């Protein structure tokens, strides 16, 4: 009976260890993917800043044209 319980506990712990390993792998994968998303978002923000810099002079010209 004691051996059965010990075997059951050992089996349960091995399964739990395997599941924890899979969760840790998933977390590592998510970290890599989030880093890629952050990099892409930085690129998008940079592009938006460039576009905003190009639009500002156009808006100024349009405002001057409206007042004339």
N, CA, C and O atoms as a Tripos MOL2 file, in Angstrom:
@<TRIPOS>MOLECULE
protein
  272   271    68     0     0
PROTEIN
NO_CHARGES

@<TRIPOS>ATOM
      1 N           0.8200   -1.1880    0.0000 N.3       1 UNK1
      2 CA          0.0000    0.0000    0.0000 C.3       1 UNK1
      3 C           0.8690    1.2580    0.0000 C.2       1 UNK1
      4 O           0.6130    2.2160   -0.7300 O.2       1 UNK1
      5 N           1.9060    1.2240    0.8440 N.am      2 UNK2
      6 CA          2.8000    2.3740    0.9200 C.3       2 UNK2
      7 C           3.5310    2.5750   -0.4070 C.2       2 UNK2
      8 O           3.6990    3.7050   -0.8640 O.2       2 UNK2
      9 N           3.9620    1.4770   -1.0200 N.am      3 UNK3
     10 CA          4.6470    1.5680   -2.3170 C.3       3 UNK3
     11 C           3.7170    2.1370   -3.3790 C.2       3 UNK3
     12 O           4.1430    2.9340   -4.2150 O.2       3 UNK3
     13 N           2.4490    1.7330   -3.3540 N.am      4 UNK4
     14 CA          1.4790    2.2500   -4.3100 C.3       4 UNK4
     15 C           1.3190    3.7650   -4.1600 C.2       4 UNK4
     16 O           1.2720    4.4940   -5.1510 O.2       4 UNK4
     17 N           1.2390    4.2200   -2.9280 N.am      5 UNK5
     18 CA          1.0940    5.6480   -2.6600 C.3       5 UNK5
     19 C           2.3410    6.4040   -3.1210 C.2       5 UNK5
     20 O           2.2410    7.4660   -3.7350 O.2       5 UNK5
     21 N           3.5060    5.8510   -2.8200 N.am      6 UNK6
     22 CA          4.7510    6.4990   -3.2410 C.3       6 UNK6
     23 C           4.8470    6.5490   -4.7610 C.2       6 UNK6
     24 O           5.2770    7.5560   -5.3230 O.2       6 UNK6
     25 N           4.4500    5.4710   -5.4260 N.am      7 UNK7
     26 CA          4.4610    5.4540   -6.8880 C.3       7 UNK7
     27 C           3.4840    6.4800   -7.4530 C.2       7 UNK7
     28 O           3.7810    7.1710   -8.4280 O.2       7 UNK7
     29 N           2.3090    6.5650   -6.8190 N.am      8 UNK8
     30 CA          1.3100    7.5310   -7.2630 C.3       8 UNK8
     31 C           1.8340    8.9570   -7.1000 C.2       8 UNK8
     32 O           1.6940    9.7770   -8.0070 O.2       8 UNK8
     33 N           2.4250    9.2480   -5.9670 N.am      9 UNK9
     34 CA          2.9630   10.5830   -5.7170 C.3       9 UNK9
     35 C           4.0950   10.8930   -6.6920 C.2       9 UNK9
     36 O           4.1690   11.9960   -7.2340 O.2       9 UNK9
     37 N           4.9730    9.9190   -6.9140 N.am     10 UNK10
     38 CA          6.0780   10.1310   -7.8450 C.3      10 UNK10
     39 C           5.5500   10.3820   -9.2590 C.2      10 UNK10
     40 O           6.0310   11.2770   -9.9550 O.2      10 UNK10
     41 N           4.5560    9.5890   -9.6830 N.am     11 UNK11
     42 CA          3.9560    9.7770  -11.0040 C.3      11 UNK11
     43 C           3.3150   11.1570  -11.1070 C.2      11 UNK11
     44 O           3.4920   11.8600  -12.1030 O.2      11 UNK11
     45 N           2.5770   11.5350  -10.0830 N.am     12 UNK12
     46 CA          1.9090   12.8380  -10.0700 C.3      12 UNK12
     47 C           2.9350   13.9700  -10.1500 C.2      12 UNK12
     48 O           2.7350   14.9360  -10.8850 O.2      12 UNK12
     49 N           4.0260   13.8530   -9.4000 N.am     13 UNK13
     50 CA          5.0650   14.8860   -9.4130 C.3      13 UNK13
     51 C           5.7530   14.9660  -10.7730 C.2      13 UNK13
     52 O           6.0740   16.0620  -11.2330 O.2      13 UNK13
     53 N           5.9860   13.8280  -11.4230 N.am     14 UNK14
     54 CA          6.5900   13.8410  -12.7600 C.3      14 UNK14
     55 C           5.6570   14.5310  -13.7590 C.2      14 UNK14
     56 O           6.1050   15.3260  -14.5860 O.2      14 UNK14
     57 N           4.3720   14.2270  -13.6790 N.am     15 UNK15
     58 CA          3.4060   14.8740  -14.5790 C.3      15 UNK15
     59 C           3.3570   16.3770  -14.3230 C.2      15 UNK15
     60 O           3.3290   17.1820  -15.2540 O.2      15 UNK15
     61 N           3.3480   16.7370  -13.0490 N.am     16 UNK16
     62 CA          3.3230   18.1550  -12.6820 C.3      16 UNK16
     63 C           4.5810   18.8580  -13.1770 C.2      16 UNK16
     64 O           4.5150   19.9820  -13.6730 O.2      16 UNK16
     65 N           5.7210   18.1990  -13.0430 N.am     17 UNK17
     66 CA          6.9840   18.7660  -13.5170 C.3      17 UNK17
     67 C           6.9400   18.9860  -15.0310 C.2      17 UNK17
     68 O           7.4030   20.0130  -15.5270 O.2      17 UNK17
     69 N           6.3920   18.0320  -15.7500 N.am     18 UNK18
     70 CA          6.2600   18.1690  -17.1980 C.3      18 UNK18
     71 C           5.3670   19.3340  -17.5820 C.2      18 UNK18
     72 O           5.6650   20.0800  -18.5140 O.2      18 UNK18
     73 N           4.2740   19.4810  -16.8580 N.am     19 UNK19
     74 CA          3.3610   20.5890  -17.1510 C.3      19 UNK19
     75 C           4.0210   21.9300  -16.8510 C.2      19 UNK19
     76 O           3.8510   22.8880  -17.6050 O.2      19 UNK19
     77 N           4.7600   22.0020  -15.7740 N.am     20 UNK20
     78 CA          5.4630   23.2420  -15.4310 C.3      20 UNK20
     79 C           6.4970   23.5700  -16.5040 C.2      20 UNK20
     80 O           6.6560   24.7320  -16.8800 O.2      20 UNK20
     81 N           7.2000   22.5510  -16.9970 N.am     21 UNK21
     82 CA          8.1660   22.7770  -18.0760 C.3      21 UNK21
     83 C           7.4890   23.3500  -19.3060 C.2      21 UNK21
     84 O           8.0260   24.2550  -19.9440 O.2      21 UNK21
     85 N           6.2980   22.8260  -19.6530 N.am     22 UNK22
     86 CA          5.5810   23.3410  -20.8170 C.3      22 UNK22
     87 C           5.1280   24.7870  -20.5890 C.2      22 UNK22
     88 O           5.1800   25.6040  -21.5080 O.2      22 UNK22
     89 N           4.6900   25.1000  -19.3850 N.am     23 UNK23
     90 CA          4.2840   26.4750  -19.0720 C.3      23 UNK23
     91 C           5.4840   27.4110  -19.1820 C.2      23 UNK23
     92 O           5.3700   28.5100  -19.7250 O.2      23 UNK23
     93 N           6.6200   26.9820  -18.6740 N.am     24 UNK24
     94 CA          7.8220   27.8140  -18.7660 C.3      24 UNK24
     95 C           8.2390   28.0180  -20.2190 C.2      24 UNK24
     96 O           8.6540   29.1150  -20.5930 O.2      24 UNK24
     97 N           8.1320   26.9790  -21.0360 N.am     25 UNK25
     98 CA          8.4380   27.1280  -22.4690 C.3      25 UNK25
     99 C           7.4850   28.1250  -23.1160 C.2      25 UNK25
    100 O           7.9040   28.9650  -23.9120 O.2      25 UNK25
    101 N           6.2090   28.0300  -22.7760 N.am     26 UNK26
    102 CA          5.2260   28.9720  -23.3260 C.3      26 UNK26
    103 C           5.5350   30.4010  -22.9000 C.2      26 UNK26
    104 O           5.4110   31.3270  -23.7010 O.2      26 UNK26
    105 N           5.9350   30.5860  -21.6510 N.am     27 UNK27
    106 CA          6.2610   31.9260  -21.1600 C.3      27 UNK27
    107 C           7.4800   32.4740  -21.8970 C.2      27 UNK27
    108 O           7.5080   33.6490  -22.2640 O.2      27 UNK27
    109 N           8.4880   31.6260  -22.1130 N.am     28 UNK28
    110 CA          9.6730   32.0660  -22.8650 C.3      28 UNK28
    111 C           9.2740   32.4900  -24.2740 C.2      28 UNK28
    112 O           9.7280   33.5170  -24.7780 O.2      28 UNK28
    113 N           8.4190   31.6850  -24.9030 N.am     29 UNK29
    114 CA          7.9510   32.0060  -26.2520 C.3      29 UNK29
    115 C           7.1870   33.3310  -26.2510 C.2      29 UNK29
    116 O           7.3790   34.1580  -27.1420 O.2      29 UNK29
    117 N           6.3360   33.5310  -25.2720 N.am     30 UNK30
    118 CA          5.5720   34.7800  -25.1920 C.3      30 UNK30
    119 C           6.4830   35.9820  -24.9850 C.2      30 UNK30
    120 O           6.2350   37.0540  -25.5380 O.2      30 UNK30
    121 N           7.5270   35.8110  -24.1970 N.am     31 UNK31
    122 CA          8.4750   36.9100  -23.9930 C.3      31 UNK31
    123 C           9.1600   37.2870  -25.3070 C.2      31 UNK31
    124 O           9.3140   38.4670  -25.6200 O.2      31 UNK31
    125 N           9.5690   36.2750  -26.0670 N.am     32 UNK32
    126 CA         10.2190   36.5430  -27.3550 C.3      32 UNK32
    127 C           9.2460   37.2610  -28.2820 C.2      32 UNK32
    128 O           9.6050   38.2350  -28.9440 O.2      32 UNK32
    129 N           8.0050   36.7680  -28.3220 N.am     33 UNK33
    130 CA          7.0160   37.3740  -29.2040 C.3      33 UNK33
    131 C           6.6700   38.7980  -28.7650 C.2      33 UNK33
    132 O           6.4820   39.6740  -29.6090 O.2      33 UNK33
    133 N           6.5830   39.0360  -27.4640 N.am     34 UNK34
    134 CA          6.2870   40.3880  -26.9730 C.3      34 UNK34
    135 C           7.4210   41.3500  -27.3120 C.2      34 UNK34
    136 O           7.1760   42.5080  -27.6490 O.2      34 UNK34
    137 N           8.6490   40.8750  -27.2230 N.am     35 UNK35
    138 CA          9.7840   41.7110  -27.5920 C.3      35 UNK35
    139 C           9.6840   42.1010  -29.0620 C.2      35 UNK35
    140 O           9.9660   43.2420  -29.4260 O.2      35 UNK35
    141 N           9.2850   41.1550  -29.9030 N.am     36 UNK36
    142 CA          9.1170   41.4520  -31.3320 C.3      36 UNK36
    143 C           7.9860   42.4580  -31.5410 C.2      36 UNK36
    144 O           8.1080   43.3640  -32.3660 O.2      36 UNK36
    145 N           6.9030   42.3060  -30.8100 N.am     37 UNK37
    146 CA          5.7730   43.2410  -30.9290 C.3      37 UNK37
    147 C           6.2010   44.6350  -30.4780 C.2      37 UNK37
    148 O           5.8620   45.6290  -31.1200 O.2      37 UNK37
    149 N           6.9410   44.7090  -29.3810 N.am     38 UNK38
    150 CA          7.4110   46.0100  -28.9050 C.3      38 UNK38
    151 C           8.3190   46.6790  -29.9420 C.2      38 UNK38
    152 O           8.2350   47.8860  -30.1680 O.2      38 UNK38
    153 N           9.1780   45.8840  -30.5630 N.am     39 UNK39
    154 CA         10.0450   46.4370  -31.6030 C.3      39 UNK39
    155 C           9.2450   46.9540  -32.7800 C.2      39 UNK39
    156 O           9.5230   48.0300  -33.3100 O.2      39 UNK39
    157 N           8.2480   46.1800  -33.1870 N.am     40 UNK40
    158 CA          7.4040   46.6150  -34.3050 C.3      40 UNK40
    159 C           6.6340   47.8700  -33.9430 C.2      40 UNK40
    160 O           6.4900   48.7710  -34.7700 O.2      40 UNK40
    161 N           6.1440   47.9370  -32.7310 N.am     41 UNK41
    162 CA          5.3960   49.1130  -32.2810 C.3      41 UNK41
    163 C           6.2890   50.3460  -32.2450 C.2      41 UNK41
    164 O           5.8490   51.4460  -32.5780 O.2      41 UNK41
    165 N           7.5250   50.1650  -31.8450 N.am     42 UNK42
    166 CA          8.4730   51.2730  -31.8610 C.3      42 UNK42
    167 C           8.6510   51.7810  -33.2870 C.2      42 UNK42
    168 O           8.7070   52.9880  -33.5220 O.2      42 UNK42
    169 N           8.7390   50.8530  -34.2360 N.am     43 UNK43
    170 CA          8.8610   51.2450  -35.6390 C.3      43 UNK43
    171 C           7.6340   51.9910  -36.1270 C.2      43 UNK43
    172 O           7.7550   52.9750  -36.8570 O.2      43 UNK43
    173 N           6.4570   51.5350  -35.7330 N.am     44 UNK44
    174 CA          5.2090   52.2100  -36.1220 C.3      44 UNK44
    175 C           5.1690   53.6100  -35.5330 C.2      44 UNK44
    176 O           4.8110   54.5640  -36.2230 O.2      44 UNK44
    177 N           5.5320   53.7390  -34.2690 N.am     45 UNK45
    178 CA          5.5320   55.0620  -33.6260 C.3      45 UNK45
    179 C           6.5140   56.0070  -34.3170 C.2      45 UNK45
    180 O           6.2290   57.1910  -34.4960 O.2      45 UNK45
    181 N           7.6660   55.4750  -34.7010 N.am     46 UNK46
    182 CA          8.6680   56.2950  -35.3990 C.3      46 UNK46
    183 C           8.1000   56.7860  -36.7320 C.2      46 UNK46
    184 O           8.2580   57.9530  -37.0930 O.2      46 UNK46
    185 N           7.4380   55.8830  -37.4560 N.am     47 UNK47
    186 CA          6.8370   56.2600  -38.7410 C.3      47 UNK47
    187 C           5.7430   57.3060  -38.5540 C.2      47 UNK47
    188 O           5.6370   58.2500  -39.3370 O.2      47 UNK47
    189 N           4.9320   57.1340  -37.5150 N.am     48 UNK48
    190 CA          3.8660   58.1070  -37.2570 C.3      48 UNK48
    191 C           4.4510   59.4740  -36.9340 C.2      48 UNK48
    192 O           3.9110   60.4990  -37.3510 O.2      48 UNK48
    193 N           5.5490   59.4910  -36.1960 N.am     49 UNK49
    194 CA          6.2110   60.7650  -35.8970 C.3      49 UNK49
    195 C           6.7210   61.4270  -37.1770 C.2      49 UNK49
    196 O           6.6190   62.6430  -37.3380 O.2      49 UNK49
    197 N           7.2680   60.6210  -38.0810 N.am     50 UNK50
    198 CA          7.7470   61.1670  -39.3480 C.3      50 UNK50
    199 C           6.5900   61.7230  -40.1660 C.2      50 UNK50
    200 O           6.6930   62.8000  -40.7530 O.2      50 UNK50
    201 N           5.4920   60.9830  -40.2000 N.am     51 UNK51
    202 CA          4.3210   61.4400  -40.9560 C.3      51 UNK51
    203 C           3.7580   62.7160  -40.3420 C.2      51 UNK51
    204 O           3.3730   63.6440  -41.0530 O.2      51 UNK51
    205 N           3.7170   62.7500  -39.0240 N.am     52 UNK52
    206 CA          3.2290   63.9610  -38.3500 C.3      52 UNK52
    207 C           4.1090   65.1590  -38.6940 C.2      52 UNK52
    208 O           3.6130   66.2650  -38.9070 O.2      52 UNK52
    209 N           5.4190   64.9250  -38.7470 N.am     53 UNK53
    210 CA          6.3430   65.9980  -39.1080 C.3      53 UNK53
    211 C           6.1190   66.4900  -40.5300 C.2      53 UNK53
    212 O           6.3580   67.6600  -40.8270 O.2      53 UNK53
    213 N           5.6650   65.6110  -41.4040 N.am     54 UNK54
    214 CA          5.3960   66.0130  -42.7880 C.3      54 UNK54
    215 C           4.0260   66.6740  -42.9160 C.2      54 UNK54
    216 O           3.8220   67.5130  -43.7940 O.2      54 UNK54
    217 N           3.0950   66.3050  -42.0520 N.am     55 UNK55
    218 CA          1.7360   66.8580  -42.1360 C.3      55 UNK55
    219 C           1.6610   68.2610  -41.5350 C.2      55 UNK55
    220 O           0.9000   69.0990  -42.0190 O.2      55 UNK55
    221 N           2.4350   68.5210  -40.4950 N.am     56 UNK56
    222 CA          2.3870   69.8280  -39.8320 C.3      56 UNK56
    223 C           2.5820   70.9930  -40.8040 C.2      56 UNK56
    224 O           1.7850   71.9310  -40.7770 O.2      56 UNK56
    225 N           3.5990   70.9750  -41.6530 N.am     57 UNK57
    226 CA          3.7440   72.0950  -42.5990 C.3      57 UNK57
    227 C           2.5700   72.1950  -43.5760 C.2      57 UNK57
    228 O           2.1780   73.2950  -43.9660 O.2      57 UNK57
    229 N           2.0130   71.0600  -43.9660 N.am     58 UNK58
    230 CA          0.8590   71.0820  -44.8790 C.3      58 UNK58
    231 C          -0.3270   71.7490  -44.1940 C.2      58 UNK58
    232 O          -1.0250   72.5650  -44.7970 O.2      58 UNK58
    233 N          -0.5490   71.3970  -42.9320 N.am     59 UNK59
    234 CA         -1.6520   72.0230  -42.1810 C.3      59 UNK59
    235 C          -1.4470   73.5320  -42.0740 C.2      59 UNK59
    236 O          -2.3960   74.3040  -42.2120 O.2      59 UNK59
    237 N          -0.2030   73.9490  -41.8260 N.am     60 UNK60
    238 CA          0.0710   75.3890  -41.7250 C.3      60 UNK60
    239 C          -0.2390   76.0990  -43.0380 C.2      60 UNK60
    240 O          -0.8210   77.1830  -43.0460 O.2      60 UNK60
    241 N           0.1540   75.4800  -44.1450 N.am     61 UNK61
    242 CA         -0.1440   76.0630  -45.4590 C.3      61 UNK61
    243 C          -1.6410   76.1560  -45.6730 C.2      61 UNK61
    244 O          -2.1270   77.1630  -46.1880 O.2      61 UNK61
    245 N          -2.3710   75.1420  -45.2940 N.am     62 UNK62
    246 CA         -3.8180   75.1480  -45.4830 C.3      62 UNK62
    247 C          -4.4880   76.2070  -44.6060 C.2      62 UNK62
    248 O          -5.4470   76.8560  -45.0220 O.2      62 UNK62
    249 N          -3.9740   76.3700  -43.3970 N.am     63 UNK63
    250 CA         -4.5530   77.3940  -42.5150 C.3      63 UNK63
    251 C          -4.2930   78.7810  -43.0720 C.2      63 UNK63
    252 O          -5.1640   79.6490  -43.0100 O.2      63 UNK63
    253 N          -3.0990   79.0000  -43.6170 N.am     64 UNK64
    254 CA         -2.7770   80.2980  -44.2190 C.3      64 UNK64
    255 C          -3.6760   80.5240  -45.4280 C.2      64 UNK64
    256 O          -4.1670   81.6340  -45.6340 O.2      64 UNK64
    257 N          -3.8970   79.4920  -46.2230 N.am     65 UNK65
    258 CA         -4.7390   79.6130  -47.4170 C.3      65 UNK65
    259 C          -6.1870   79.9100  -47.0470 C.2      65 UNK65
    260 O          -6.8760   80.6170  -47.7820 O.2      65 UNK65
    261 N          -6.6590   79.3810  -45.9190 N.am     66 UNK66
    262 CA         -8.0310   79.6330  -45.4740 C.3      66 UNK66
    263 C          -8.2330   81.0870  -45.0470 C.2      66 UNK66
    264 O          -9.3030   81.6620  -45.2480 O.2      66 UNK66
    265 N          -7.2080   81.6620  -44.4650 N.am     67 UNK67
    266 CA         -7.3300   83.0320  -43.9720 C.3      67 UNK67
    267 C          -7.2210   84.0560  -45.1050 C.2      67 UNK67
    268 O          -7.6330   85.2040  -44.9420 O.2      67 UNK67
    269 N          -6.6790   83.6550  -46.2300 N.am     68 UNK68
    270 CA         -6.5220   84.5990  -47.3620 C.3      68 UNK68
    271 C          -7.7910   84.7870  -48.1060 C.2      68 UNK68
    272 O          -7.8310   85.5430  -49.0780 O.2      68 UNK68
@<TRIPOS>BOND
     1     1     2 1
     2     2     3 1
     3     3     4 2
     4     3     5 am
     5     5     6 1
     6     6     7 1
     7     7     8 2
     8     7     9 am
     9     9    10 1
    10    10    11 1
    11    11    12 2
    12    11    13 am
    13    13    14 1
    14    14    15 1
    15    15    16 2
    16    15    17 am
    17    17    18 1
    18    18    19 1
    19    19    20 2
    20    19    21 am
    21    21    22 1
    22    22    23 1
    23    23    24 2
    24    23    25 am
    25    25    26 1
    26    26    27 1
    27    27    28 2
    28    27    29 am
    29    29    30 1
    30    30    31 1
    31    31    32 2
    32    31    33 am
    33    33    34 1
    34    34    35 1
    35    35    36 2
    36    35    37 am
    37    37    38 1
    38    38    39 1
    39    39    40 2
    40    39    41 am
    41    41    42 1
    42    42    43 1
    43    43    44 2
    44    43    45 am
    45    45    46 1
    46    46    47 1
    47    47    48 2
    48    47    49 am
    49    49    50 1
    50    50    51 1
    51    51    52 2
    52    51    53 am
    53    53    54 1
    54    54    55 1
    55    55    56 2
    56    55    57 am
    57    57    58 1
    58    58    59 1
    59    59    60 2
    60    59    61 am
    61    61    62 1
    62    62    63 1
    63    63    64 2
    64    63    65 am
    65    65    66 1
    66    66    67 1
    67    67    68 2
    68    67    69 am
    69    69    70 1
    70    70    71 1
    71    71    72 2
    72    71    73 am
    73    73    74 1
    74    74    75 1
    75    75    76 2
    76    75    77 am
    77    77    78 1
    78    78    79 1
    79    79    80 2
    80    79    81 am
    81    81    82 1
    82    82    83 1
    83    83    84 2
    84    83    85 am
    85    85    86 1
    86    86    87 1
    87    87    88 2
    88    87    89 am
    89    89    90 1
    90    90    91 1
    91    91    92 2
    92    91    93 am
    93    93    94 1
    94    94    95 1
    95    95    96 2
    96    95    97 am
    97    97    98 1
    98    98    99 1
    99    99   100 2
   100    99   101 am
   101   101   102 1
   102   102   103 1
   103   103   104 2
   104   103   105 am
   105   105   106 1
   106   106   107 1
   107   107   108 2
   108   107   109 am
   109   109   110 1
   110   110   111 1
   111   111   112 2
   112   111   113 am
   113   113   114 1
   114   114   115 1
   115   115   116 2
   116   115   117 am
   117   117   118 1
   118   118   119 1
   119   119   120 2
   120   119   121 am
   121   121   122 1
   122   122   123 1
   123   123   124 2
   124   123   125 am
   125   125   126 1
   126   126   127 1
   127   127   128 2
   128   127   129 am
   129   129   130 1
   130   130   131 1
   131   131   132 2
   132   131   133 am
   133   133   134 1
   134   134   135 1
   135   135   136 2
   136   135   137 am
   137   137   138 1
   138   138   139 1
   139   139   140 2
   140   139   141 am
   141   141   142 1
   142   142   143 1
   143   143   144 2
   144   143   145 am
   145   145   146 1
   146   146   147 1
   147   147   148 2
   148   147   149 am
   149   149   150 1
   150   150   151 1
   151   151   152 2
   152   151   153 am
   153   153   154 1
   154   154   155 1
   155   155   156 2
   156   155   157 am
   157   157   158 1
   158   158   159 1
   159   159   160 2
   160   159   161 am
   161   161   162 1
   162   162   163 1
   163   163   164 2
   164   163   165 am
   165   165   166 1
   166   166   167 1
   167   167   168 2
   168   167   169 am
   169   169   170 1
   170   170   171 1
   171   171   172 2
   172   171   173 am
   173   173   174 1
   174   174   175 1
   175   175   176 2
   176   175   177 am
   177   177   178 1
   178   178   179 1
   179   179   180 2
   180   179   181 am
   181   181   182 1
   182   182   183 1
   183   183   184 2
   184   183   185 am
   185   185   186 1
   186   186   187 1
   187   187   188 2
   188   187   189 am
   189   189   190 1
   190   190   191 1
   191   191   192 2
   192   191   193 am
   193   193   194 1
   194   194   195 1
   195   195   196 2
   196   195   197 am
   197   197   198 1
   198   198   199 1
   199   199   200 2
   200   199   201 am
   201   201   202 1
   202   202   203 1
   203   203   204 2
   204   203   205 am
   205   205   206 1
   206   206   207 1
   207   207   208 2
   208   207   209 am
   209   209   210 1
   210   210   211 1
   211   211   212 2
   212   211   213 am
   213   213   214 1
   214   214   215 1
   215   215   216 2
   216   215   217 am
   217   217   218 1
   218   218   219 1
   219   219   220 2
   220   219   221 am
   221   221   222 1
   222   222   223 1
   223   223   224 2
   224   223   225 am
   225   225   226 1
   226   226   227 1
   227   227   228 2
   228   227   229 am
   229   229   230 1
   230   230   231 1
   231   231   232 2
   232   231   233 am
   233   233   234 1
   234   234   235 1
   235   235   236 2
   236   235   237 am
   237   237   238 1
   238   238   239 1
   239   239   240 2
   240   239   241 am
   241   241   242 1
   242   242   243 1
   243   243   244 2
   244   243   245 am
   245   245   246 1
   246   246   247 1
   247   247   248 2
   248   247   249 am
   249   249   250 1
   250   250   251 1
   251   251   252 2
   252   251   253 am
   253   253   254 1
   254   254   255 1
   255   255   256 2
   256   255   257 am
   257   257   258 1
   258   258   259 1
   259   259   260 2
   260   259   261 am
   261   261   262 1
   262   262   263 1
   263   263   264 2
   264   263   265 am
   265   265   266 1
   266   266   267 1
   267   267   268 2
   268   267   269 am
   269   269   270 1
   270   270   271 1
   271   271   272 2
@<TRIPOS>SUBSTRUCTURE
     1 UNK1         2 RESIDUE 1 A UNK
     2 UNK2         6 RESIDUE 1 A UNK
     3 UNK3        10 RESIDUE 1 A UNK
     4 UNK4        14 RESIDUE 1 A UNK
     5 UNK5        18 RESIDUE 1 A UNK
     6 UNK6        22 RESIDUE 1 A UNK
     7 UNK7        26 RESIDUE 1 A UNK
     8 UNK8        30 RESIDUE 1 A UNK
     9 UNK9        34 RESIDUE 1 A UNK
    10 UNK10       38 RESIDUE 1 A UNK
    11 UNK11       42 RESIDUE 1 A UNK
    12 UNK12       46 RESIDUE 1 A UNK
    13 UNK13       50 RESIDUE 1 A UNK
    14 UNK14       54 RESIDUE 1 A UNK
    15 UNK15       58 RESIDUE 1 A UNK
    16 UNK16       62 RESIDUE 1 A UNK
    17 UNK17       66 RESIDUE 1 A UNK
    18 UNK18       70 RESIDUE 1 A UNK
    19 UNK19       74 RESIDUE 1 A UNK
    20 UNK20       78 RESIDUE 1 A UNK
    21 UNK21       82 RESIDUE 1 A UNK
    22 UNK22       86 RESIDUE 1 A UNK
    23 UNK23       90 RESIDUE 1 A UNK
    24 UNK24       94 RESIDUE 1 A UNK
    25 UNK25       98 RESIDUE 1 A UNK
    26 UNK26      102 RESIDUE 1 A UNK
    27 UNK27      106 RESIDUE 1 A UNK
    28 UNK28      110 RESIDUE 1 A UNK
    29 UNK29      114 RESIDUE 1 A UNK
    30 UNK30      118 RESIDUE 1 A UNK
    31 UNK31      122 RESIDUE 1 A UNK
    32 UNK32      126 RESIDUE 1 A UNK
    33 UNK33      130 RESIDUE 1 A UNK
    34 UNK34      134 RESIDUE 1 A UNK
    35 UNK35      138 RESIDUE 1 A UNK
    36 UNK36      142 RESIDUE 1 A UNK
    37 UNK37      146 RESIDUE 1 A UNK
    38 UNK38      150 RESIDUE 1 A UNK
    39 UNK39      154 RESIDUE 1 A UNK
    40 UNK40      158 RESIDUE 1 A UNK
    41 UNK41      162 RESIDUE 1 A UNK
    42 UNK42      166 RESIDUE 1 A UNK
    43 UNK43      170 RESIDUE 1 A UNK
    44 UNK44      174 RESIDUE 1 A UNK
    45 UNK45      178 RESIDUE 1 A UNK
    46 UNK46      182 RESIDUE 1 A UNK
    47 UNK47      186 RESIDUE 1 A UNK
    48 UNK48      190 RESIDUE 1 A UNK
    49 UNK49      194 RESIDUE 1 A UNK
    50 UNK50      198 RESIDUE 1 A UNK
    51 UNK51      202 RESIDUE 1 A UNK
    52 UNK52      206 RESIDUE 1 A UNK
    53 UNK53      210 RESIDUE 1 A UNK
    54 UNK54      214 RESIDUE 1 A UNK
    55 UNK55      218 RESIDUE 1 A UNK
    56 UNK56      222 RESIDUE 1 A UNK
    57 UNK57      226 RESIDUE 1 A UNK
    58 UNK58      230 RESIDUE 1 A UNK
    59 UNK59      234 RESIDUE 1 A UNK
    60 UNK60      238 RESIDUE 1 A UNK
    61 UNK61      242 RESIDUE 1 A UNK
    62 UNK62      246 RESIDUE 1 A UNK
    63 UNK63      250 RESIDUE 1 A UNK
    64 UNK64      254 RESIDUE 1 A UNK
    65 UNK65      258 RESIDUE 1 A UNK
    66 UNK66      262 RESIDUE 1 A UNK
    67 UNK67      266 RESIDUE 1 A UNK
    68 UNK68      270 RESIDUE 1 A UNK
